Amino acid sequence: MIGSLVVFAVAVLFKTPPEIIEAAGRKAEEADRGESKPLAMRPQGA
């Protein structure tokens, strides 16, 4: 219980910068276009 409160407090106090979120979105788009997508994220039966 205390651990979850600490994690919540840290999340509230230290926001993720917008440029980091944008970079993660770009990396996700690149992974969708490339062949380096994990097997679990590839379409089934392809």
LINUR-V143639 format. One record per backbone hydrogen bond with DSSP energy under -0.5 kcal/mol. CO is the residue of the C=O (numbers start at 1). NH is the residue of the N-H. E is the energy in kcal/mol with one decimal. If there is no record, write none. Layout:
# LINUR-V143639
<<CO:NH:E> <CO:NH:E>>
This chain:
# LINUR-V143639
<<1:5:-1.7> <2:6:-2.2> <3:7:-2.4> <4:8:-2.2> <5:9:-2.5> <6:10:-2.5> <7:11:-2.2> <8:12:-2.1> <9:13:-2.3> <10:14:-2.4> <13:15:-0.6> <17:20:-0.9> <17:21:-1.6> <18:22:-2.4> <19:23:-2.0> <20:24:-2.1> <21:25:-1.9> <22:26:-2.3> <23:27:-2.3> <24:28:-2.0> <25:29:-2.1> <26:30:-2.4> <27:31:-2.1> <28:32:-1.7> <29:33:-1.7> <30:34:-2.2> <38:41:-1.5> <38:42:-0.6> <39:42:-1.0> <43:46:-0.8>>
